[in-house]
Amino acid sequence: MISILARIFIKDRNNAESNDVRTAYGTLCGIMGIIFNVILFGIKLFAGIISGAISVISDAFNNLTDAASSIVTLLGFRFANQKADEDHPFGHGRIEYISGLVVSMLIILVGFELGKGSVEKILNPEKIEFRIVTLIILCISILVKTYMAVYNFGIGKKISSAAMKATATDSLCDCIATSAVLICLIISKFTGLNLDAYCGILVSAFILFSGIRAAKETIDPLLGTPPGKEYIERISNIVYSYEGVAGIHDLIVHDYGPGRTMISLHAEVASDVDILVAHDMIDEIEMKLRSELNCDAVIHMDPIVTNDETILEAKEKISSLITVIDNRLTLHDFRMVQGPTHTNVIFDVVVPYNMQKTDKEIKKDIEKIIKTIDKTYNAVINIDKSYV
C-alpha cells in the first residue's frame, strides 16, 4: 500500500537525499500511522472491555499513544524541512532527531504504565472472558503492526531517518506485545491459568528496553557521532581522485540533520606546486563533494615537502617506530626545521580515544624514540584526535 501511495503522491520518490522527498515520505508514513493506530485502538478497546483482559486494554491505549507518536513524526518531518533563517543558519534538520526522541519517550511511558497496571492486576486479579472475537481482533492487530514495522523500517533505511526507525521499533514492540497477550489468552482458555498480568509485566519490560534503545539511537546524532565507514570512503575516493592530493587528515563531518551536512578536512599538496593551480584544484574538490554528497565542504590546503630525501626518510622511520607504542598511532603535517645545534622535528600524532596512556606519556615515549634516530632531533609534537 505504501509503495502504491508513494508512486502516486511522491515525485522523484527514489531521490532519497532530497529533503522534499524525505519530508513527503515522513508525511505519508505519519498519516498512515495515525489512521492504522486509531482503528486498532478502537477495535482493541472493544475486545478488552468484552473480555476483561487488562493486557488487551493496555495494548489498546498503547495504540492510541502510537497515533500520537505518528503525529509527532509527521510534525517533526514538516518542521525539519523548514529553510535556514537568521536564528538557525544551519537549518532545522535536527528537529527530526528530536521527534524520534519524543517517540522513544512515549514508548518508555507506555512500558512503564503497562508494568504498573500489570502489578495492580497481580495484586487484584480479575477473571478473563475468553471470546473468539477478541482472538480475531488481536490476530488482525498483529498483522497490521507487522506491516507497519516493515514499511517504517524500510523507509527509515531508505531515507536514513532515526525518527522513522524509532517509529518502526514502536510498531515491532506492539506486534510482540500483542502476540504475548494472544498466547496468554489461549493458555488461559485451555489450562485455566490466568497469566494476563504476568504477561503484561514481560511485555512492559520488553517495551521499556526497546524504548531506551530507540532513545539512544536518536540521542547519539544530537550529541555527535562519527560518520559511517562507507561515507568516509566516498569522501576519500573523491578527494584522492585528484593527483595533486598527497594525503588527507583532520576530516570532520558536521551533522545538522539528514541532508544538512558540512565537511571540513585538510588536504596535503606538494609545497612546490603553483599556489594558484593548487587552489583551483581544491575549489574543484569542494564543488565535487557538494555535488555528489549533497553537503557543504571546506578544505584547508597543507603544503608538504615531497622532494627532500632527508625529510621523507625521517618521516618514514618515525611513522614506523611510533607503532611500537600502539599500532593505531599515525602522524601528519610532518616537517623539519634545521638549526646550528639541533633540528626541530614537527608533526601531529593522531591518538585513539581509548588509549590507556595519557597524551603526556605518549609524547614522552615518542620523544625518546626520536632521540634514538638522531640525538640532535628535538620533537615538537601536537596530539590530535580523530573525528571519524
C-alpha positions as a Python dict, from the first residue, in 0.01 Angstrom:
ca = {
    (1, 'M'): (0, 0, 0),
    (2, 'I'): (274, 245, 97),
    (3, 'S'): (462, 175, -227),
    (4, 'I'): (148, 243, -431),
    (5, 'L'): (75, 566, -244),
    (6, 'A'): (439, 675, -282),
    (7, 'R'): (416, 629, -660),
    (8, 'I'): (102, 842, -667),
    (9, 'F'): (190, 1124, -427),
    (10, 'I'): (572, 1148, -411),
    (11, 'K'): (750, 1293, -711),
    (12, 'D'): (1106, 1173, -769),
    (13, 'R'): (1045, 918, -491),
    (14, 'N'): (1380, 740, -545),
    (15, 'N'): (1585, 1054, -472),
    (16, 'A'): (1623, 976, -100),
    (17, 'E'): (1882, 1254, -49),
    (18, 'S'): (1627, 1525, -136),
    (19, 'N'): (1483, 1697, 172),
    (20, 'D'): (1147, 1740, -4),
    (21, 'V'): (1130, 1367, -82),
    (22, 'R'): (1224, 1277, 277),
    (23, 'T'): (953, 1510, 409),
    (24, 'A'): (698, 1358, 172),
    (25, 'Y'): (782, 1006, 294),
    (26, 'G'): (766, 1118, 657),
    (27, 'T'): (429, 1285, 598),
    (28, 'L'): (285, 982, 418),
    (29, 'C'): (400, 737, 686),
    (30, 'G'): (281, 968, 962),
    (31, 'I'): (-70, 994, 816),
    (32, 'M'): (-93, 618, 759),
    (33, 'G'): (33, 557, 1113),
    (34, 'I'): (-238, 780, 1260),
    (35, 'I'): (-512, 603, 1060),
    (36, 'F'): (-393, 250, 1142),
    (37, 'N'): (-339, 318, 1513),
    (38, 'V'): (-673, 492, 1570),
    (39, 'I'): (-855, 197, 1408),
    (40, 'L'): (-655, -54, 1615),
    (41, 'F'): (-724, 143, 1933),
    (42, 'G'): (-1098, 127, 1874),
    (43, 'I'): (-1122, -245, 1800),
    (44, 'K'): (-876, -346, 2075),
    (45, 'L'): (-1056, -136, 2335),
    (46, 'F'): (-1378, -312, 2239),
    (47, 'A'): (-1206, -652, 2264),
    (48, 'G'): (-1052, -566, 2601),
    (49, 'I'): (-1381, -447, 2752),
    (50, 'I'): (-1578, -756, 2650),
    (51, 'S'): (-1300, -994, 2767),
    (52, 'G'): (-1197, -803, 3079),
    (53, 'A'): (-827, -850, 2993),
    (54, 'I'): (-611, -570, 3131),
    (55, 'S'): (-333, -658, 2885),
    (56, 'V'): (-568, -609, 2587),
    (57, 'I'): (-697, -275, 2720),
    (58, 'S'): (-338, -161, 2788),
    (59, 'D'): (-244, -268, 2437),
    (60, 'A'): (-533, -60, 2302),
    (61, 'F'): (-413, 255, 2478),
    (62, 'N'): (-63, 173, 2356),
    (63, 'N'): (-202, 209, 2002),
    (64, 'L'): (-357, 543, 2094),
    (65, 'T'): (-14, 655, 2210),
    (66, 'D'): (126, 528, 1880),
    (67, 'A'): (-118, 755, 1697),
    (68, 'A'): (26, 1045, 1896),
    (69, 'S'): (376, 921, 1803),
    (70, 'S'): (278, 928, 1436),
    (71, 'I'): (160, 1288, 1477),
    (72, 'V'): (495, 1376, 1637),
    (73, 'T'): (681, 1207, 1349),
    (74, 'L'): (470, 1388, 1089),
    (75, 'L'): (523, 1728, 1253),
    (76, 'G'): (893, 1652, 1301),
    (77, 'F'): (945, 1599, 928),
    (78, 'R'): (744, 1911, 842),
    (79, 'F'): (939, 2136, 1081),
    (80, 'A'): (1275, 1979, 991),
    (81, 'N'): (1226, 2080, 628),
    (82, 'Q'): (1196, 2449, 710),
    (83, 'K'): (1458, 2668, 547),
    (84, 'A'): (1752, 2812, 736),
    (85, 'D'): (1697, 3152, 897),
    (86, 'E'): (1891, 3411, 1096),
    (87, 'D'): (1840, 3227, 1423),
    (88, 'H'): (1913, 2883, 1274),
    (89, 'P'): (2166, 2931, 991),
    (90, 'F'): (2224, 2554, 965),
    (91, 'G'): (1854, 2480, 915),
    (92, 'H'): (1610, 2283, 1132),
    (93, 'G'): (1707, 1928, 1034),
    (94, 'R'): (1781, 1814, 1389),
    (95, 'I'): (1413, 1852, 1476),
    (96, 'E'): (1374, 1514, 1308),
    (97, 'Y'): (1607, 1363, 1570),
    (98, 'I'): (1412, 1539, 1846),
    (99, 'S'): (1084, 1397, 1715),
    (100, 'G'): (1239, 1050, 1720),
    (101, 'L'): (1344, 1111, 2082),
    (102, 'V'): (988, 1215, 2173),
    (103, 'V'): (855, 893, 2016),
    (104, 'S'): (1109, 697, 2221),
    (105, 'M'): (995, 870, 2540),
    (106, 'L'): (635, 779, 2460),
    (107, 'I'): (740, 416, 2415),
    (108, 'I'): (908, 422, 2758),
    (109, 'L'): (599, 584, 2914),
    (110, 'V'): (373, 314, 2771),
    (111, 'G'): (605, 43, 2902),
    (112, 'F'): (601, 197, 3250),
    (113, 'E'): (222, 235, 3259),
    (114, 'L'): (170, -120, 3133),
    (115, 'G'): (403, -253, 3404),
    (116, 'K'): (221, -51, 3669),
    (117, 'G'): (-120, -181, 3555),
    (118, 'S'): (7, -537, 3545),
    (119, 'V'): (135, -523, 3904),
    (120, 'E'): (-203, -389, 4018),
    (121, 'K'): (-371, -677, 3832),
    (122, 'I'): (-149, -931, 4012),
    (123, 'L'): (-249, -785, 4348),
    (124, 'N'): (-618, -770, 4248),
    (125, 'P'): (-678, -1044, 3987),
    (126, 'E'): (-995, -1049, 3778),
    (127, 'K'): (-1149, -1326, 3572),
    (128, 'I'): (-1090, -1313, 3196),
    (129, 'E'): (-1368, -1398, 2950),
    (130, 'F'): (-1239, -1592, 2650),
    (131, 'R'): (-1406, -1476, 2327),
    (132, 'I'): (-1331, -1569, 1966),
    (133, 'V'): (-1385, -1211, 1852),
    (134, 'T'): (-1101, -1100, 2084),
    (135, 'L'): (-863, -1351, 1928),
    (136, 'I'): (-959, -1242, 1576),
    (137, 'I'): (-905, -875, 1662),
    (138, 'L'): (-565, -950, 1817),
    (139, 'C'): (-458, -1151, 1510),
    (140, 'I'): (-560, -864, 1282),
    (141, 'S'): (-366, -624, 1502),
    (142, 'I'): (-52, -840, 1482),
    (143, 'L'): (-70, -849, 1101),
    (144, 'V'): (-126, -473, 1075),
    (145, 'K'): (155, -390, 1318),
    (146, 'T'): (394, -628, 1141),
    (147, 'Y'): (318, -449, 815),
    (148, 'M'): (373, -109, 979),
    (149, 'A'): (705, -220, 1128),
    (150, 'V'): (823, -349, 789),
    (151, 'Y'): (737, -37, 591),
    (152, 'N'): (867, 200, 861),
    (153, 'F'): (1199, 13, 882),
    (154, 'G'): (1223, 3, 503),
    (155, 'I'): (1155, 372, 453),
    (156, 'G'): (1363, 465, 758),
    (157, 'K'): (1658, 286, 598),
    (158, 'K'): (1584, 432, 254),
    (159, 'I'): (1589, 793, 377),
    (160, 'S'): (1829, 737, 673),
    (161, 'S'): (1578, 857, 930),
    (162, 'A'): (1626, 792, 1301),
    (163, 'A'): (1267, 908, 1364),
    (164, 'M'): (1124, 653, 1120),
    (165, 'K'): (1336, 377, 1271),
    (166, 'A'): (1209, 471, 1619),
    (167, 'T'): (852, 450, 1487),
    (168, 'A'): (931, 111, 1335),
    (169, 'T'): (1069, -8, 1670),
    (170, 'D'): (746, 107, 1832),
    (171, 'S'): (540, -97, 1582),
    (172, 'L'): (759, -402, 1640),
    (173, 'C'): (710, -368, 2016),
    (174, 'D'): (335, -358, 1963),
    (175, 'C'): (350, -667, 1746),
    (176, 'I'): (540, -864, 2008),
    (177, 'A'): (325, -729, 2294),
    (178, 'T'): (2, -826, 2118),
    (179, 'S'): (142, -1170, 2033),
    (180, 'A'): (222, -1227, 2400),
    (181, 'V'): (-129, -1119, 2501),
    (182, 'L'): (-279, -1358, 2245),
    (183, 'I'): (-71, -1652, 2369),
    (184, 'C'): (-168, -1584, 2731),
    (185, 'L'): (-537, -1574, 2644),
    (186, 'I'): (-509, -1909, 2466),
    (187, 'I'): (-320, -2061, 2761),
    (188, 'S'): (-584, -1925, 2998),
    (189, 'K'): (-863, -2084, 2791),
    (190, 'F'): (-716, -2434, 2783),
    (191, 'T'): (-538, -2454, 3121),
    (192, 'G'): (-731, -2216, 3343),
    (193, 'L'): (-411, -2030, 3434),
    (194, 'N'): (-458, -1654, 3447),
    (195, 'L'): (-127, -1528, 3308),
    (196, 'D'): (-266, -1196, 3185),
    (197, 'A'): (-94, -973, 3441),
    (198, 'Y'): (236, -1165, 3432),
    (199, 'C'): (234, -1142, 3055),
    (200, 'G'): (180, -767, 3092),
    (201, 'I'): (495, -738, 3306),
    (202, 'L'): (707, -924, 3049),
    (203, 'V'): (569, -713, 2767),
    (204, 'S'): (631, -400, 2975),
    (205, 'A'): (996, -496, 3024),
    (206, 'F'): (1041, -554, 2652),
    (207, 'I'): (878, -221, 2563),
    (208, 'L'): (1097, -35, 2814),
    (209, 'F'): (1411, -196, 2673),
    (210, 'S'): (1310, -113, 2314),
    (211, 'G'): (1223, 244, 2411),
    (212, 'I'): (1559, 301, 2578),
    (213, 'R'): (1741, 157, 2275),
    (214, 'A'): (1539, 376, 2036),
    (215, 'A'): (1614, 681, 2254),
    (216, 'K'): (1987, 609, 2236),
    (217, 'E'): (1970, 590, 1855),
    (218, 'T'): (1811, 936, 1840),
    (219, 'I'): (2025, 1095, 2113),
    (220, 'D'): (2354, 984, 1952),
    (221, 'P'): (2328, 1208, 1642),
    (222, 'L'): (2224, 1500, 1863),
    (223, 'L'): (2539, 1457, 2073),
    (224, 'G'): (2754, 1398, 1766),
    (225, 'T'): (2874, 1065, 1631),
    (226, 'P'): (3137, 983, 1369),
    (227, 'P'): (3017, 919, 1013),
    (228, 'G'): (2989, 566, 877),
    (229, 'K'): (3284, 396, 706),
    (230, 'E'): (3103, 400, 370),
    (231, 'Y'): (3058, 778, 388),
    (232, 'I'): (3426, 829, 479),
    (233, 'E'): (3527, 611, 184),
    (234, 'R'): (3311, 817, -52),
    (235, 'I'): (3478, 1137, 70),
    (236, 'S'): (3827, 986, 44),
    (237, 'N'): (3764, 847, -305),
    (238, 'I'): (3652, 1187, -432),
    (239, 'V'): (3947, 1375, -277),
    (240, 'Y'): (4210, 1119, -381),
    (241, 'S'): (4077, 1112, -738),
    (242, 'Y'): (4282, 1431, -789),
    (243, 'E'): (4651, 1352, -849),
    (244, 'G'): (4770, 1665, -672),
    (245, 'V'): (4644, 1544, -333),
    (246, 'A'): (4917, 1358, -141),
    (247, 'G'): (4711, 1288, 171),
    (248, 'I'): (4416, 1398, 384),
    (249, 'H'): (4369, 1435, 760),
    (250, 'D'): (4160, 1618, 1021),
    (251, 'L'): (3841, 1508, 844),
    (252, 'I'): (3533, 1630, 1032),
    (253, 'V'): (3171, 1570, 934),
    (254, 'H'): (2919, 1801, 1099),
    (255, 'D'): (2565, 1660, 1100),
    (256, 'Y'): (2289, 1921, 1126),
    (257, 'G'): (2018, 1675, 1031),
    (258, 'P'): (1962, 1445, 732),
    (259, 'G'): (2059, 1621, 411),
    (260, 'R'): (2228, 1904, 603),
    (261, 'T'): (2594, 1805, 633),
    (262, 'M'): (2912, 2010, 649),
    (263, 'I'): (3252, 1855, 576),
    (264, 'S'): (3592, 2002, 661),
    (265, 'L'): (3930, 1843, 601),
    (266, 'H'): (4299, 1913, 540),
    (267, 'A'): (4440, 1816, 202),
    (268, 'E'): (4817, 1775, 164),
    (269, 'V'): (4967, 1913, -158),
    (270, 'A'): (5326, 1945, -272),
    (271, 'S'): (5485, 2268, -150),
    (272, 'D'): (5650, 2338, -486),
    (273, 'V'): (5322, 2343, -682),
    (274, 'D'): (5196, 2680, -807),
    (275, 'I'): (4960, 2809, -537),
    (276, 'L'): (4701, 2924, -791),
    (277, 'V'): (4696, 2579, -953),
    (278, 'A'): (4663, 2409, -613),
    (279, 'H'): (4389, 2648, -504),
    (280, 'D'): (4195, 2583, -825),
    (281, 'M'): (4219, 2208, -760),
    (282, 'I'): (4091, 2249, -403),
    (283, 'D'): (3796, 2453, -532),
    (284, 'E'): (3712, 2174, -776),
    (285, 'I'): (3721, 1912, -500),
    (286, 'E'): (3490, 2121, -281),
    (287, 'M'): (3241, 2159, -566),
    (288, 'K'): (3253, 1787, -644),
    (289, 'L'): (3191, 1697, -278),
    (290, 'R'): (2891, 1933, -271),
    (291, 'S'): (2754, 1790, -593),
    (292, 'E'): (2794, 1418, -517),
    (293, 'L'): (2734, 1414, -138),
    (294, 'N'): (2482, 1698, -108),
    (295, 'C'): (2691, 1876, 154),
    (296, 'D'): (2887, 2194, 220),
    (297, 'A'): (3262, 2132, 204),
    (298, 'V'): (3558, 2338, 327),
    (299, 'I'): (3915, 2219, 259),
    (300, 'H'): (4229, 2356, 421),
    (301, 'M'): (4536, 2319, 199),
    (302, 'D'): (4851, 2187, 374),
    (303, 'P'): (5177, 2225, 177),
    (304, 'I'): (5423, 1940, 235),
    (305, 'V'): (5776, 1873, 114),
    (306, 'T'): (5777, 1584, -132),
    (307, 'N'): (6127, 1605, -282),
    (308, 'D'): (6362, 1616, 21),
    (309, 'E'): (6507, 1271, 89),
    (310, 'T'): (6616, 1357, 446),
    (311, 'I'): (6267, 1467, 548),
    (312, 'L'): (6096, 1176, 371),
    (313, 'E'): (6331, 921, 529),
    (314, 'A'): (6287, 1069, 879),
    (315, 'K'): (5908, 1072, 838),
    (316, 'E'): (5904, 708, 730),
    (317, 'K'): (6123, 597, 1022),
    (318, 'I'): (5921, 784, 1283),
    (319, 'S'): (5590, 665, 1135),
    (320, 'S'): (5712, 308, 1165),
    (321, 'L'): (5865, 337, 1513),
    (322, 'I'): (5568, 503, 1686),
    (323, 'T'): (5358, 194, 1608),
    (324, 'V'): (5568, 16, 1872),
    (325, 'I'): (5379, 228, 2128),
    (326, 'D'): (5045, 146, 1963),
    (327, 'N'): (4987, 27, 1608),
    (328, 'R'): (4695, 270, 1571),
    (329, 'L'): (4914, 581, 1602),
    (330, 'T'): (4958, 783, 1283),
    (331, 'L'): (5120, 1117, 1206),
    (332, 'H'): (5067, 1403, 964),
    (333, 'D'): (5182, 1762, 897),
    (334, 'F'): (5544, 1644, 919),
    (335, 'R'): (5820, 1900, 870),
    (336, 'M'): (6176, 1967, 987),
    (337, 'V'): (6346, 2295, 1071),
    (338, 'Q'): (6725, 2273, 1087),
    (339, 'G'): (6934, 2492, 1318),
    (340, 'P'): (7303, 2517, 1412),
    (341, 'T'): (7272, 2296, 1724),
    (342, 'H'): (6953, 2094, 1671),
    (343, 'T'): (6675, 2014, 1428),
    (344, 'N'): (6312, 2062, 1522),
    (345, 'V'): (6101, 1767, 1406),
    (346, 'I'): (5743, 1896, 1398),
    (347, 'F'): (5432, 1685, 1344),
    (348, 'D'): (5085, 1591, 1470),
    (349, 'V'): (5011, 1245, 1613),
    (350, 'V'): (4658, 1105, 1589),
    (351, 'V'): (4584, 926, 1918),
    (352, 'P'): (4276, 698, 1967),
    (353, 'Y'): (4030, 793, 2242),
    (354, 'N'): (4063, 463, 2427),
    (355, 'M'): (4439, 474, 2484),
    (356, 'Q'): (4549, 363, 2831),
    (357, 'K'): (4842, 603, 2834),
    (358, 'T'): (4786, 975, 2877),
    (359, 'D'): (4872, 1221, 2599),
    (360, 'K'): (5169, 1340, 2808),
    (361, 'E'): (5305, 985, 2840),
    (362, 'I'): (5269, 923, 2467),
    (363, 'K'): (5457, 1243, 2394),
    (364, 'K'): (5746, 1137, 2619),
    (365, 'D'): (5762, 792, 2457),
    (366, 'I'): (5777, 942, 2108),
    (367, 'E'): (6044, 1192, 2213),
    (368, 'K'): (6262, 904, 2336),
    (369, 'I'): (6212, 718, 2007),
    (370, 'I'): (6312, 1023, 1804),
    (371, 'K'): (6631, 1067, 2007),
    (372, 'T'): (6732, 711, 1911),
    (373, 'I'): (6725, 815, 1545),
    (374, 'D'): (6935, 1128, 1594),
    (375, 'K'): (7034, 1297, 1922),
    (376, 'T'): (7013, 1640, 1759),
    (377, 'Y'): (6644, 1590, 1680),
    (378, 'N'): (6408, 1791, 1901),
    (379, 'A'): (6048, 1669, 1887),
    (380, 'V'): (5768, 1926, 1866),
    (381, 'I'): (5456, 1713, 1889),
    (382, 'N'): (5090, 1807, 1881),
    (383, 'I'): (4845, 1538, 1999),
    (384, 'D'): (4549, 1514, 1764),
    (385, 'K'): (4221, 1320, 1782),
    (386, 'S'): (4024, 1162, 1500),
    (387, 'Y'): (3664, 1269, 1439),
    (388, 'V'): (3585, 980, 1205),
}
